[in-house]
């Protein structure tokens, strides 16, 4: 049977690492886009810094990986084909949105993909509804907090520095923004880099390599390296959309956005709650833009981003559903 095949297990691991790389250039670049926009760092320096700190953040904790691996579906009743279809559905949707430079969420895509493939395999009884509810609340509430926190932190900062001359203000906040950008990149590693860790651990349990769900250290290191590689080689298109096209930013705005984002992501990760760095940093950009004026926002881009948020979970779920049906029939025929 395909679910007992070593070849399928290897394929799942390879696809999971590919997903990690895609997540690296689709999501991690967002963490330092505002830093590039305000010219606090060059694109090259910012991306290399993000790659290193993503790796560092990824090896600190596995709480989010455990949530992804245990709280969405019943890990003991799914097959490697389910995991393969779920990953593939997430990758296809992530590549589509990346192609059009729309900052979608790889977290949402994987979440929807695993649900769609699991439903195709065993129906809705395969899902952990309490875990799904917890994850959904985290994914929905965190961007709302991002808008609010970004808005009010920006208002507070403007009041604090109201008497500073503009030239001195920009110079000081460019330096501070390097620190805040580093913190965002690190926080991204504590959250997004762990998704593939959870998926690979699920596959190892399904194959029988692990008796119960856990995250081996070799999985942690390999996934962290894959995300760092993805960050280092890609992400330029998304940097332009978030950092330059969405709203025009000054160093003080970038510092506010990055500090707010890092705080939200680190807080959620400490509780094992998955978040979308893409959604949070975009929502804080929106909050900061609203603190200036409504016309400061490029509402056409905001509309495209909103549609990507709404469509990602169902779209990746539908793709994964039909991929599972196709893959299961194909693999069953090969291994029968």
Secondary structure, 3 states (H helix, E strand, C coil): CHHHCHHHHHHHHHHHHHHHHHHHHHHHCHHHHHHHHCCCCCHHHHHHHHHHHHHHHHCCCCHHHHHHHHCCECCCCCCHHHHHHHHHHHHHHHHHHHHCCCCCCHHHHHHHHHHHHHHHHHCHHHECHHHHHHHHHHHHHHHHHHHHHHHHHHHHHHHHCCCCCHHHHHHHHHHHHHHHHHHHHHHHHHHHHHHHHHHHHHHHHHHCCCCCCCCCHHHHHHHHHHHHHHHHHCCHHHHHHHHHHCECCCHHHHHHHHHHHHHHHHHHHHCCCCCCHHHHHHHHHHHHHHHHCHHHECHHHHHHHHHHHHHHHHHHHHHHHHHHHHHHHHHHHHHC
